[in-house]
């Protein structure tokens, strides 16, 4: 366990799917990285909101922000989370046209990211079940994992989960090797500052009453074929539904330590 920065400042990169993901799922490391890469920009079929989202990104008080602005594939409602199928591009998409866009975006990521990840020691990104259950989070994870094989960086992801993504998480966990875990204190002040920026532009995509946890757990996978652990089964995860309740228990509020809400996968 480690409550200090896990990142090597000048060789750590964070890759997220959408604007505000950096605040929601990575507030423990966003002030410890050299580069933040945001993969997707325009929301499918939402021109005005997409413009406001771009303005919000330009207002972020972070250094090293790179916005790839790849148009979203419009797949959020087109995945079977109760019986998920893992694909090279992420998760099987149930709508044919959306599936084509999704697979095209995976190829775009695999072409666009290598030059930006050159020289990284560690790349932080979404977990393999997409936190609360977003196909594009799963896709970004798969792209980073695919590129790790040829670029040789370590990769790490956080431990958020939801009732939507739990089936995929259990499927993935049973066969997902990893090397070490680090529990890192979140930067709630910075996360709330970023939330205010997104709210000001009308593009915050999560619950306004979201309670940023006190810590995040990062699971690290080193390059190569041999790992310290064969499976993620039994590891600790954060159920995001438990962090969206406006009035958490008095005990949790008083101690400010939401690790008490963690569960095992």
Secondary structure, DSSP 4 states (H G I P E B T S, - for coil): ---S--S-GGGEEEEESSTTHHHHH-TTTTTS-SEEEEEE-SBTTBHHHHHHHHHHHHT---SSEEEEEEPP---TT-B-STT--EETTEE-BSSHHHHHHHHHHHHHHHHHHHHHHTT-SEEEE--TT-TTT-HHHHHHHHHHHHHHHHH--EEEE--EE-TTTHHHHHHHHTT--B-EEEEEE--HHHHHHHHHHHHHTT---S-TT----SEEEEEEE-SSS--SBS--TT-EEEEGGGGS-SS--HHHHHHT-GGGG-EE-
